[in-house]
Amino acid sequence: MPSPSAEETSVPQERPVVRPTDQDEVAAAGSELIGGRVGRWARLGDGPLTPVRVVALVAIGMFALGMVQKIPCYEWAWFRGATSQYTHACYSDIPHLFLGRGFADGLVPYFDRLSGDIQYLEYPVLTGVFMQVAAWLTLTPDSDPIQQREQMYWMVNAGILMICAAVVAVCTVRTHRRRPWDALLVALAPAFALTATINWDLLAVALTAAAMLMWSRGRVLAFGVLIGLATAAKLYPVLLLGPLLVLCWRAGKWREFGVAALGAGAAWLAVNLPVMIYAPEGWRKFYTFSQERPIDFGSFWLVITQRTGDPIDVETVNTASVALMILFCAGIAGLALAAERRPRFAQLAFLVVAAFVLTNKVYSPQYVLWLIPLAVLARPRWRDFLIWQACEVLYFLGIWFYLAYTSGGDQHQGLPQEGYQLAIVLHLLGTLYVCALVVRDILAPGRDPVRRDGTDDPSGGVLDEAPDAFVLAPRPDRSRPAPNAVRGPQEERRAVPGD
């Protein structure tokens, strides 16, 4: 038999798609419900049920179940007093703000002043555009009862948010191309389904997921533009530029970071500048509201004030929150620069957003949506993910039952203050648990599920397989890729079957 030619041996071998059932005992046990590790009816190879399609369909199905969970509110609980929408755990801001922020009256957000204390819409500009477009698509006549118009407004928003949920799922599939089935964690996340239609956060989450996908494919400018748009919808996506700065510093990719940062700034300005110029008071409302907002639900600050009985001044909380966030970010940066092997982008992205969630003076239940895709990319392990999700579901129930308790008058049906504090602590501990595992994976890359087979950073784009240019406490072998990173630069651009 002739020996293979040098040309044949030099071609990098494509790696197969990673199946979680081969590496994760919880995923393997769960797969028994549908036929076992590979599936008794599975046909490996090409077929209509690609990972992208399966995950997207599952995400849409779970989103629909979340809508079903809101039926008691849709039919009557939103309109018959506050307590019932809490006892059924089906509250949503969407129908209430249709009336409360002037969309039912045809007011233009940021330009038209509202009655009451709010005065202007307190959301970022791109979210305000989303809300206004949904109001235009709510085609019920003004003569219809306000209840029917609120129902239709929620339904229109839910339909658009379902598209956002599918985008999040698909982008997560494609970001780690050799691990597409990890995205089932996003699609099946119970907290994702329960909180998807509480508010408009999914718009920013979808844009951020798309940005992560673009960065993983080396499309630096597209990443920056999408991050800028996401920041125009919600503030948290801009935090991802911090980890990226540190990683590009370590890899010497200053040009790529500059392009991404400039793209983000330009996209954010393109959305905000018209409103800044023509409606400056309305534009400032989101930022002044965020500063003036007192300690609110879900934060450890609330636990402190409730346990001590001493209120904390808003300015003091703002200063302390910023100081803690800076401290956390400094620690994350030090970890990224000193770790023996450069951390993956998704790991640091999760840590910095989690730090913001943990130190903020408010934690609304839908904020978990920010973390779910990043957690899946950072640590795709079913057991750990489900433990965290259990904590978040308990918090989701805890806040509504606590509000039922406090709004029910003398009946006190629901969860008392001590029980709600326990729910907050569970949320904090669950998030810290995932953070601790991610930090451990950074310090011991052999424990990282993604890197276990020699992969470097599938979401890293230009950082994937790049040698270090700067590192704290440099080691003699730091100029070379890690020993178990065996992929060639050509292979990172090859399409994976089933993608």
N, C-alpha and C positions, 0 to 999 in steps of 0.2 A: 504494500500500500504506500503510495507516495506521501512524503511528508508535507504538511501544510506550508505554504509559501510564507515568506516574511511579511508580505502585505496582508495575508489573512490573519496571521497571529497578531498584527499590530492594531487590528480593528477592535475597539472596546466592545465587550460583550454587554448586551442589554440585560439589566437585572429584572427579574420578574416582579410583578405587583405584590406587595406585602399584604398577606391576609391576616387580620387580627386574630382569627381563630387559631392560627398556627403559633402565635406568640403570647396571647393573652388568655389566661384560664377562665376569666369571667366571660369574655366574648365567646370562648369555645363552649362553655356551659350553656350560654344563652342561645347559641346556634342550634342546640338540640331541638328547639321548638320548630325549626324549619328544615330539619333533616341532617344535622350534624356539622362537623367542621367545614367540609367542602359542600355538603348538601347532597343528599342521595339522588336528587334529580338535577344536579348541577351539570352544566356543559361548559367546560373551561374554553375560553377563546372568544371569538367574535359572536355577537348576538345582540338582540334589541335591548336587553336589560344591562346596559353598561353601568358602571358605578355612578356616573353623573346622573343618569336618568333615575336609577333606583333611589339615590339619596335625595334628589329633588322631589320625587313623588312622595317619599316618606316625610320630608319636611312639610310639604303641602298638606299631607294627611294629618300630621300632628298639629299644624296650624289650624286646620279645620276643627279638630277636636277641642282646641283652645277656644274657638268661636262657640262651639256647642256648650262649653262650660259657662259661657257668658249669657246663655239663653234666659235664665231667671231675671237678669238685669235688663236684657233687651226687651222682654215682654212687659215688665212692670216695675222691677226694683229700682231702676234709675229714676223713676218718676213718683215713687210713693214713700218719700222720706229717706233719710240717710242710712238708717240702721240695716234695712233689709239688703242693700247692696253689699254691706260688709259681712253680714252673716252668711250670705251665699258666695262670698269671696269672688265677686264678679265685677268689682268696681272698674271704671275706665274714665280717664280724663276727657276722652274725645267727645262724647255727647254733651257733657256739661260745659266744655269750653266753646262748643258751637254756639251756645246761647250766651255764655259769660264773657266771651271775647269778641262779640259783635258780628260773627259770621252770619248768624241768623238774620241780622238787620242790614246786611250788605256793607258793613264798614270795612275799610281797607286797612289791614294791619300795618302798624308803624306810622301811618299817616293820619288816621282818624283817632281822636281821643275817645277813650272809653269812660263810662260812668263808674263811680266808685274809686277805691284806693289804687287800683292797678294802673289806670290811666292809659297804658299802652301794652301791647302784647309782649310778654316777658320771655320770648323764645328767640333763638338765633334766626337770622334772616332766612336761610334755606328751609328751615323747619316751618317758618311762617309762610313761605311760598307753597310748601306742601299742603299746609292747612287751607290756604286760600284756593288752591287748585281743587282740592277735595270739596270745598264749599261750592265752587262753580259746577262740579260734576253732580252735586246733589240737586237733582232736577225736580224735586217735589215743589209744587206751587206754594207761594207765600201764604195762600189762604188755607192750606192744610194745617191741622193742629200741630203745635210745636213739638209734641211728642213724636209724631210721625216723621217730622223733619230731622229731629235728633237721631232717631233710629236709622234713617237713610244716610245721614252723615257718617254715623259710625260704620255702617255697612260699606260705604264707598271707601272710607279710610282703611277698613279691614281688607278690602280687595287689593288696594295698592300695597299695603303692608305685607300681604301674602306674597306678592311679587318680590318685595325686598327680602323676605325670608328665603325664597327660592334662590335668590342671588347669593345670599350668604352661604347657603348650603353648597351651591355649585362652585363658588370661588374657593371654599375650603377644600372641596374635592380636588380641584386643579392646582392648588398651591403646593401641596405635597403629592407630586404626581405618582410616585411609587407607593403611596399610602392612601389611596382614594377612599378606602372603606373607613378610615378614621372619622370621616365627615359624618358618618352615621351617629356619632356622639352629638353633633350639633342638631341633626334632624330629630333625634329621639329625646333630646334634653327636655325633661318635664318642665323646668323653669322657663325654657324658651317658649313652649306652648302656652303656659299660664300667663306670662307677662307680655306677650307679643303685641296685644292690642290695648294695653293700659295707656300708652302714650305713643309718641312718634319716634322713639329712639331707634327703631329698626332702619330708618333711613340712613342715619349716620353709621350704623353697624354694617349695612350693606356696602356703603361707599368705602368704609375701612377694609372690609373683606376684599373688595375689588382692588384696593390699593395694595394689600399684601400679595395678591395674585400677580399684579403687575411687577412688583419688586422681585418676586421669585423668578419671573421671566426676564429679568434684566432691563425692564422698561422703566427707566429711572424717572423720566419726565412725567410719564403717565401716572406713576406712583405719587409724585408730588402734587399733580393736579387733583387727583382723587382725594388725597389727604386734605388738601385745601378746601375742597367741596365738603368733605365730611366735617371739618372743623367749622364750616359755615352752617352746619346743621346741628352740631353738638360740640362742646368744647374739648372733650377728652381726646379725640384723634390726634390733635397737635402734639400730645405727649409722646407719640411714637417717633417723632423726630429726635428726641433726646437719646434713646437707645441707638438709633441709627447713627447719630453723630459719634458716639463712643465707638461703635463697631467700625465705622469708616475711618476713624482716627487710628484704631489699632491695625486696620488693614491698609492704611494709606490711600483710601479711596475718597480723597477730598473733592475731586471734581464731581464725582457721582453724587455725593451728599449736597454739594452746592446746587447742582441742577435740581435735585429733589426739593430742596428748601425754597429755591426761587419759584419753582412750579407751584408749590403749596401756597406761597405768599401771593402769587399772581392770581391763582384761582380764588383764594379767599377774598382778595380785594375786588375781583370782578363781580362777585356776588354782593358784597357789602357796600362798595363805594357808592352806588346810586342811592341807597337808602341813607347812608351816612351824610350825603350831600343834601338830599331833598327832605329828609325826615330825621334830623339828628337826634331830637328828643326821643322819638320812638326807637331809633336804633340803639341808643344808650341804655334803654330800659333793661335789657337782658343782663348787662354788666352791672348796673347799679342794683338790680334786684338780687343778683348773686352775692354782692357784697353786703347788702342790708339784710338779707334773709337770716333769721335767727336759727339757733340750733333746732333741728327738725328730726323727723322720724329716721330710725335705722342707724344712727351714728353712735359711736361709743361716747361722744360728748353728751348725748341725751341720757345715757345710762349714768354718767357721772353726775349730771345735774339732778336727776331724779333720786339717786341714792343719797346725795349729800343734802339736797334741798336748797342748794345755793345756786342761783342763776349765774351764768357766765356771760360777760359783756360780749356783744357781737364782734367788736373790733379785736378783743382779746382772742376770741376763737379764730377769727380770720388770720391773725398773726401767727397763732400757734399751729394752725393747720398748714399754713405755708411753710413754717419752719420745719415741721415734721416731714412734709413732702420733700423739701430740699434735702433733709437728712437721709431720707429713704433713697432719693435719686443719687446722692453722693455715694451711698453704700452700693447701689446697683452699678454705678460707673466704676467704682473701685473693683468690684467683683469682675466686671467685664474686662478690665484692663489687666488684672492680676491673675485670672484663671489660667491654668496650664494650657487649656485649649480654648480658643475664642468661642464664647457662647453663641447659640443660634439666635437669630433676630426675633423669632416668635417667643423665645424664652424671656428675653429682656422686655419685649413689648408687653407680655402678660404681667411681668413684675411691676412695671411702672404704672400701668393702668390699675392694677390691684392696689398699689400704694396710694393712688389717688382716691380710690373707693374707700380704703380703710381709714384715711385721715380726714376725709371730707366731713362737713358738719351736717350732711343729709345723705341718706341712702334710700332712694325710692326703689321699690321692688323690681322695676323694669331695668335698673342699672345692671342687673346680672347679664343682660343681653350684651353689654359691652365686652364682658369677659369670656363668654362661652366659646366663640370661635378662636380666640387667642389661647384659651386653656387647651382646646383640642390640638392646636398646632404645637403648643409648648410641651404638653405631656399627655399623649394619647393613650392613657391606660384606663380601662373601663371601671375597675374597682375604685380608683381614686376619684375619677370623675363622678361616679354615682354617689360616693360619700359626700362630696361637695354639693351635688345637686340635691341630696336629701336635706342638707342644712338649709339650702336656699328655698326649697319647698316649704319647710317648716317656718322659715321667716315669712314667706308669702302668706301663709295662713295666719301667722302670728300677728302681723300688722293689721289685717282686716278684722280679726276677732278682738284685737285691742281697741280699734276704732268703734266696733260695735259696742264694746263695754263702756267706752267713754261717751258715746252719743246716744245711748239707750235710756237716758234719764235715770230714774230710780230702779229700773229693772236689773241693770248690771248683768246683762247677758253677754258673755264673751270672755275675753282673756284679761285678767287684771294686770296692773302695772308690772308686778314682779314676773308674771309669765311672759310679758312682752320683752322685758329686759333679758330673760333667758333666750328668747328667740333672736334678739340682737347678738347676744354672745355666741350663739350657735352659728349665725351668719359670719361673724368675724373669725371664729375658729375654723370654719370650713374653708374660708378664703386663705387664711394663714397656712392651713394644712397644705393646700396646693402650692402656695408660694414656697414653703419649706421643701417640698419635693422637687420643685424646679431648681431651687438653689442647690440642692444635693446633686441633681443631674449635671449642673454646670461644674461643680467641683469634682464630680466623679463621672465623666462622660460615659463610662461603661454601663452605668445604670440608666442612661437616657434611652428610652425605647426607640427613638428615631435613629440614634447613632450606633445602635448595637450591631448593625450589620456593616459598619464602615462608612455609612453616609456621613457627609459633613453637615451642610445646612441647606436642605432643599427649599426653604423659604428665603434663603439669603441672597439670591440673585448674584450680583457681582461679587458678593462676599464668599460665596460657596467655593471652597477649595483654595481661596486666596491666601497667600502667605502673610504672616504678620510683618508690619513695618514698625510697630511700636508696641511694647508690652512692659508693664511694670515687672521688675525683677526678671529680666530676660534670661532665657536658658539657651544653651548652645545649639539646640535643634530647633529653635523658634523660627528660623528662616524657612523651614520646610513644612508642608502640610502634615497633619497628624499621621502617624504610621498606619492607622487603620482606615484612612481616607484613600480609597483605591480608585475612585472614579477619575477619568481623564476629563479635561476641560471640554472636549467635544461631546462627551456623553451627556453632560448636564443639559444640553439643548436637544437631545433626542426625545422624540415623543414616546411615551410609554403605552404599550397596548392596553386598551380598555379606557384610556383617558378620553 
